[in-house]
Structures are given as C-alpha cells and as structure tokens.
C-alpha cells in the first residue's frame, strides 16, 4: 500500500512538473514569436523610412501592422482634420517618434508581459542620433500579432490615449464677421474671427478676449452683432472726438482712420493663438499700429504668455533674445552681428546686457514661440516692430511643464 501511494505521489509530481514545463516552454515560444514579429515589423519600417519614403508611409505601415481599432482611430482623426487649417493631430510620426527621420533602426526588443491574446513589448528606437524607449501594446487579430498602441516613454506620451482625447474634443468653429462705418470725419473697420461653437470653456474665454480687445462691455461677448456695433460705434466716436479736439481747420485733412483685426494665426492639439492688430491715423506724419498675440490653452481656455517660460532673467535666456533681434535685423538687410552693432540699432537704457523683454507676452506658433516688440518700444519708428521666433528646441530649458504639455 505504501509503495502504491509513493508511486502515485511520484506520478503526480511528474505530471505537475510536466505541466509547468510545458507552460513555461509555451511562454518562451510565444515570446520568441512576438519578438520575431516585432523585429520583422520594425525592419520593414526602417527600410521604408531610410529609403526616403512618401508622406503616406505611416498609414501604409498602420494598415499592415496595426490593429483594427488603431486604424479606425487614425481614420477618424484624418476625417476630423480635413475640416481644419494646418497639420492637425499628426504633426509628429508615431513610427519614428518625431517629425524628422534619419538612420532609423530598432533593437533590444523585449516582451514585458503576455497573455493569451495580448502582450506588452519594449524596444529601443534609434532616429536622428537619438534613442527613444518605445512601449508597444500588442493584440492578436486574425491569427497575427498587431500593434494596438505606441507609448513614447522618454516623453511620457501615450499615442492612443491622446488620439481618443483629441477626437473627444469638440471642434472649434469660427465665423468671419465684420462691420464698417465711414464718412468725411472717420473711417472705422472691424474684422473678427468669432468662435461660434466648440469647447464651451474655450469659446467663452475667446469671446471675452475679443470683447476686451475691442474695448466693449463683456456682456455683449455672446452676441456677435451687438459686439460689432458697439465696437464700431466706439471707434467712430473716438476718432470723431480726437479730430474735433486736434484740428481747427479740417477741410484739407483726410478722415481719421481706425482698423481692428482679430484673427486666428496658429493652432496645435492643445493651444490656439489669436492675433489682434490695431492701425490708426489721427492726422500726424504717419499712422500708428499695435500688434499683440494671445495664446489660449484649448483644454481649459487659460490665457498663456510669460507663464509659459521660466528663468527669463538669466543671461542664457537674454542671449536668446539678442540672437532673435540680430536675426530680425539680418532679414531686414542690416549688418548686425555683434552686441555693439545691435545696441546701435536700438533705443534702450543701460547696456545691451539689460536688454528688456517685450512688454507683451510671447505666443505659440507652429515652429516655435513668437516674441514681438511694439513700435517705439526699443527702436525708432522706421525699424518697425522687431519680432522673431525662437524654436522649441532652443527654448526647452526655459519652458514650464505646462508649456511642454501643450506643445507635446
């Protein structure tokens, strides 16, 4: 009896060991299958990008190697972006984790976890001399492993979640509206890109901004017709009063001029930049102008400006400002290379090391951040409005976390 029991115990242990060994071997086999699959996918990807691909290479790869859900999200985003100006969501490429690509490759492919039909895989993606650790979510569809999501772990960017969030954001729609009034006393023109629908918080913030810029009662912000009428009436009254105060004999003087334009100039996934330009003529040697941009965060309607930057008093940041001004003069055909040459073209108090920042805040543009000085702020009228764009790469050490999140 004892021998029988011992034999049964040995057989049981043997079966358990066999089962665990079989499961372990199956896992190792599945790991190998997935590693080989991802290797083949990224070898094909690298081959296509390194061969100077066409612009639709990402979508070709998506259709071959990504899940049905992923491709549905991509298709929905392209449909949404067809109705807006600019690049839209895919300003960067999830296959190369950037806008540019050179010497693309992948290695160190590791299966982090696996179940019957899902797996998580990490790999090192090499592109333009930079290595990004990418985490892939894999699913088994039609007996084939497909990529269901890409995560850029270097920048903590989850592509699929960001795509869903982007699609769930109500599209912002503008209406181009305007009104004019003119006679022999004054000419007044108002043109506004007015938000008519979209994220309620953002629309409300934009409308209040428009009313504020035009100098009319914020209570009129939601009534575009009343808003325009109030703005034109105010502009006309201002020009008429100024003309009557300044001129005794007005027979040979042309009408005073007042023109306000508020337009959208840049848009990203989580930011929108509006631009207001005011031009006037009040009988002097020449007219005057003011140009001010304002950036809004789409998710909450918050106005963004100097709060996008940090350490702006540092010598390193001021050197960037000097560089931008030198570029401005260079584009205007002036020979401004040294700090001394720059100072000779400016009207500022103190040395060039104390160069003031623009009075008005910087704004986000597609390729960087725009800085703009107003007329007479640091230079003579003939110089115009010195302005320049600093790239996001240049500004990276000075960007706040919120700014980085907005432009990610």
C-alpha positions in Angstrom: 0.0 0.0 0.0 2.8 2.3 0.9 4.6 1.6 -2.4 1.4 2.3 -4.3 1.0 5.7 -2.5 4.6 6.6 -3.2 4.2 5.7 -6.9 1.1 7.8 -7.2 2.8 10.7 -5.5 5.8 10.5 -7.9 3.5 10.3 -10.8 1.5 13.4 -9.6 4.7 15.4 -9.1 5.8 14.4 -12.5 2.6 15.5 -14.1 2.7 18.8 -12.3 6.3 19.3 -13.4 5.4 18.4 -17.0 2.5 20.9 -17.0 4.7 23.7 -15.6 7.5 22.9 -18.0 5.1 22.8 -20.9 3.6 26.2 -19.9 7.0 27.7 -19.5 8.1 26.4 -22.8 4.9 27.7 -24.4 5.5 31.1 -22.9 9.1 31.1 -24.2 7.8 30.0 -27.6 5.2 32.8 -27.6 7.9 35.3 -26.5 10.0 34.3 -29.4 7.1 34.6 -31.8 6.3 38.1 -30.7 10.0 39.2 -30.7 10.4 37.9 -34.2 7.1 39.6 -35.3 8.1 43.0 -33.9 11.6 42.6 -35.3 10.2 42.0 -38.8 7.8 44.9 -38.4 10.5 47.4 -37.4 12.9 46.1 -40.0 10.3 46.9 -42.7 9.6 50.2 -41.1 13.3 51.2 -41.0 13.7 50.1 -44.6 10.9 52.3 -45.8 11.9 55.4 -43.9 15.6 55.1 -44.8 14.7 54.9 -48.4 13.2 58.4 -48.4 9.6 57.5 -48.2 6.5 59.2 -49.4 4.3 61.2 -47.0 1.8 58.3 -46.5 4.4 55.7 -45.3 3.0 55.8 -41.7 -0.5 55.0 -42.9 0.9 52.2 -45.1 2.6 50.7 -42.0 -0.5 51.2 -39.9 -2.7 49.2 -42.4 -0.1 46.4 -42.4 0.8 46.1 -38.8 -1.7 47.8 -36.5 -4.9 46.7 -35.0 -8.4 47.5 -36.4 -9.1 49.8 -33.5 -5.9 51.7 -34.1 -6.7 52.2 -37.8 -10.2 53.3 -37.0 -8.9 56.0 -34.7 -6.4 57.1 -37.3 -9.1 57.3 -40.0 -11.4 59.3 -37.7 -8.6 61.8 -36.9 -7.9 62.3 -40.6 -11.6 62.9 -41.2 -11.7 65.5 -38.4 -8.5 67.2 -39.6 -9.8 67.5 -43.1 -12.1 70.4 -41.8 -9.4 72.4 -40.2 -6.4 74.6 -41.3 -2.9 73.4 -40.6 -1.3 70.0 -40.0 -3.8 68.6 -37.4 -3.0 65.9 -34.9 -0.2 64.1 -36.7 2.4 66.8 -36.5 4.8 64.1 -35.5 5.1 60.4 -36.6 4.4 57.6 -34.1 6.7 55.2 -36.0 9.8 57.3 -35.7 8.6 59.4 -32.7 9.3 62.7 -34.3 8.9 64.9 -37.3 12.2 64.1 -38.9 13.9 60.8 -39.6 17.4 59.6 -40.4 19.3 56.3 -39.9 16.2 54.7 -38.3 16.5 51.3 -36.6 15.3 49.4 -33.6 16.8 46.9 -31.2 16.6 45.4 -27.7 13.1 44.1 -28.3 11.8 42.6 -25.0 8.4 41.0 -24.1 7.4 42.6 -20.8 4.2 40.6 -20.3 2.0 38.3 -22.3 -1.5 36.7 -22.0 -3.4 34.6 -24.4 -4.1 37.4 -26.9 -2.3 40.5 -25.6 1.3 41.4 -24.9 3.4 44.4 -24.0 6.7 44.9 -25.8 9.5 47.4 -25.2 12.2 48.4 -27.7 14.9 51.0 -28.4 14.1 53.1 -31.3 17.0 54.9 -32.9 16.3 58.0 -35.1 18.4 61.1 -35.9 21.0 60.1 -33.4 18.5 59.9 -30.5 17.3 56.7 -28.7 13.7 56.5 -27.6 12.4 53.7 -25.4 9.1 52.7 -27.0 6.4 50.5 -25.4 4.1 48.7 -27.7 0.7 47.2 -26.8 0.1 44.1 -29.0 -3.1 42.2 -29.7 -3.7 39.0 -31.6 -6.1 39.5 -34.5 -6.8 37.0 -37.3 -4.0 34.8 -36.0 -1.5 37.6 -36.3 0.1 39.9 -33.7 -0.8 43.5 -34.4 0.3 46.8 -32.7 -2.6 48.4 -30.8 -0.7 51.3 -29.2 2.6 53.2 -29.1 4.0 54.9 -26.0 7.0 57.2 -26.1 8.3 56.6 -22.6 11.0 59.3 -22.9 8.3 62.0 -23.1 5.5 60.1 -21.4 3.3 60.3 -24.4 0.6 57.8 -25.0 -0.4 57.9 -28.6 -3.7 56.1 -28.4 -5.0 57.9 -25.3 -4.0 61.2 -26.9 -5.8 60.3 -30.1 -9.0 59.5 -28.2 -8.8 62.7 -26.2 -8.3 64.6 -29.5 -11.3 63.0 -31.1 -13.4 63.7 -28.0 -12.6 67.4 -28.1 -15.4 69.3 -29.8 -14.2 71.0 -33.0 -13.7 74.8 -32.7 -15.6 76.6 -35.5 -15.1 80.3 -36.4 -17.2 82.7 -38.3 -15.5 85.6 -40.1 -17.5 88.7 -39.2 -17.0 92.4 -39.8 -18.6 95.9 -39.9 -17.5 99.3 -41.3 -18.6 102.9 -41.0 -17.1 105.8 -42.9 -17.7 109.5 -43.8 -15.6 112.6 -44.2 -14.8 112.5 -40.5 -13.7 109.0 -39.8 -13.3 105.5 -41.3 -13.8 102.6 -39.0 -13.3 98.9 -39.8 -13.7 95.9 -37.6 -12.9 92.4 -38.6 -13.1 89.4 -36.2 -12.8 85.7 -36.4 -15.5 84.9 -33.9 -15.9 81.4 -32.3 -19.4 80.1 -32.9 -19.1 76.5 -31.5 -16.6 74.2 -29.8 -15.4 73.5 -26.3 -17.7 75.7 -24.1 -15.0 76.9 -21.8 -12.6 77.8 -24.6 -15.4 79.5 -26.6 -16.3 81.6 -23.6 -12.7 82.6 -23.0 -12.2 83.6 -26.6 -15.3 85.7 -26.8 -14.4 87.6 -23.6 -11.0 88.2 -25.0 -12.5 89.7 -28.2 -14.7 92.0 -26.2 -11.8 93.0 -24.1 -9.6 93.8 -27.1 -12.3 95.8 -28.8 -13.0 97.7 -25.5 -16.7 96.9 -25.3 -18.9 95.5 -22.5 -18.1 91.9 -21.8 -21.9 91.3 -21.5 -22.0 91.7 -25.3 -19.4 88.9 -25.9 -22.0 86.3 -26.8 -23.9 88.5 -29.2 -21.7 89.0 -32.3 -24.0 91.6 -33.9 -24.2 93.7 -30.8 -20.5 93.3 -30.2 -19.6 94.5 -33.7 -22.0 97.5 -33.5 -20.6 98.6 -30.1 -17.0 98.3 -31.4 -17.7 100.3 -34.5 -19.7 103.0 -32.6 -16.8 103.3 -30.0 -14.2 103.5 -32.8 -16.1 106.2 -34.7 -16.8 108.2 -31.5 -13.1 108.1 -30.6 -11.9 109.2 -34.0 -14.5 112.0 -34.2 -13.7 113.4 -30.8 -10.0 113.3 -31.5 -10.4 115.0 -34.8 -12.5 117.8 -33.3 -10.1 118.3 -30.5 -6.9 118.4 -32.6 -7.9 120.2 -35.7 -9.3 123.7 -36.1 -9.3 123.7 -39.9 -10.2 120.2 -41.1 -11.0 120.9 -44.7 -7.8 119.5 -46.1 -7.3 116.7 -43.7 -8.3 113.2 -44.7 -10.7 111.3 -42.4 -9.2 109.8 -39.3 -8.7 106.0 -39.6 -9.4 103.2 -37.2 -9.0 99.5 -38.1 -9.1 96.5 -35.8 -8.5 92.9 -36.9 -8.6 89.9 -34.6 -7.7 86.6 -36.3 -6.5 83.1 -35.5 -2.9 82.6 -36.6 -1.8 79.3 -35.1 -3.3 76.1 -33.7 -2.0 72.9 -32.1 -3.5 70.0 -30.4 -3.8 71.9 -27.1 -3.2 75.5 -28.0 -4.7 78.3 -30.1 -3.1 81.6 -30.8 -5.1 84.7 -31.7 -3.7 87.9 -33.1 -5.1 91.4 -32.7 -3.8 94.2 -34.9 -4.8 97.8 -34.5 -4.0 100.5 -37.0 -4.9 104.2 -36.8 -4.3 107.6 -38.4 -5.0 110.8 -36.5 -3.6 113.5 -38.7 0.1 113.2 -37.9 3.0 112.5 -40.1 2.1 108.8 -40.2 -0.2 106.4 -38.6 0.4 104.0 -35.7 -0.1 100.3 -35.2 -0.2 97.8 -32.3 0.1 94.1 -32.8 -0.5 91.7 -29.9 -0.8 87.9 -29.9 -2.5 85.8 -27.2 -2.2 82.1 -26.8 -5.0 80.0 -25.2 -4.8 76.5 -23.8 -7.6 74.6 -25.5 -8.4 72.2 -22.7 -9.4 75.0 -20.2 -9.4 78.3 -22.0 -6.5 79.6 -20.0 -4.5 82.5 -21.4 -0.8 81.7 -21.8 2.1 84.1 -22.1 5.1 84.7 -19.9 3.7 81.9 -17.7 5.0 79.5 -20.4 8.6 80.4 -19.5 10.9 80.3 -16.6 14.3 81.8 -15.8 13.8 84.7 -18.3 16.1 86.9 -16.3 19.1 84.6 -16.8 22.0 85.6 -19.1 21.3 82.4 -21.2 17.7 83.5 -21.9 18.7 87.1 -22.7 21.3 85.8 -25.1 18.4 84.1 -27.0 16.6 87.4 -27.2 19.7 89.1 -28.6 20.1 86.3 -31.1 16.4 86.7 -32.2 16.8 90.5 -32.6 20.0 90.1 -34.6 18.1 87.6 -36.9 15.4 90.3 -37.3 17.8 92.9 -38.5 19.6 90.4 -40.7 16.4 89.6 -42.5 15.9 93.3 -43.0 19.3 93.5 -44.7 21.2 95.1 -41.8 24.6 94.0 -40.8 24.1 93.3 -37.1 26.4 90.7 -35.8 28.0 91.9 -32.6 26.2 93.1 -29.4 27.6 96.6 -30.1 26.1 96.7 -33.5 22.8 95.5 -32.1 22.8 98.3 -29.4 23.5 100.9 -32.1 20.2 100.0 -33.8 18.1 100.1 -30.5 16.9 102.8 -28.2 17.4 101.3 -24.7 18.5 102.5 -21.3 21.6 100.8 -19.9 23.9 98.3 -21.5 22.9 95.6 -24.0 23.1 93.0 -21.2 20.0 94.7 -19.7 18.0 94.3 -22.9 14.3 94.5 -21.9 11.8 91.8 -22.7 8.8 92.7 -24.9 6.0 94.4 -22.9 3.5 92.0 -24.5 3.7 88.2 -23.9 5.1 85.7 -26.4 2.8 83.4 -28.3 3.0 79.9 -29.6 3.4 79.4 -33.3 3.7 76.2 -35.3 7.5 76.1 -35.2 8.3 77.9 -32.0 7.5 80.9 -29.8 7.0 84.4 -31.3 8.4 87.4 -29.5 7.3 90.9 -30.7 8.2 94.4 -29.7 5.8 97.3 -30.4 6.6 100.4 -32.3 9.0 102.7 -30.4 9.4 100.1 -27.6 13.1 99.5 -28.2 13.7 101.1 -31.6 12.8 104.0 -33.8 9.6 104.0 -35.9 11.5 103.2 -39.1 12.7 99.9 -37.5 9.1 98.7 -37.3 8.1 96.1 -34.8 11.1 93.9 -34.1 9.9 90.3 -33.9 11.4 86.8 -34.2 10.6 83.2 -33.5 12.7 81.0 -31.2 12.4 77.3 -31.8 11.1 74.9 -29.1 14.4 73.2 -29.1 16.2 76.4 -28.2 13.6 77.2 -25.5 13.4 73.8 -24.0 15.4 74.6 -20.8 13.1 77.6 -20.2 9.7 76.1 -20.9 7.4 75.4 -17.9 5.9 71.9 -17.5 2.5 73.3 -18.6 4.1 74.7 -21.8 5.8 71.4 -22.6 2.5 69.6 -22.1 0.7 72.0 -24.5 3.3 71.5 -27.3 4.0 67.8 -26.7 
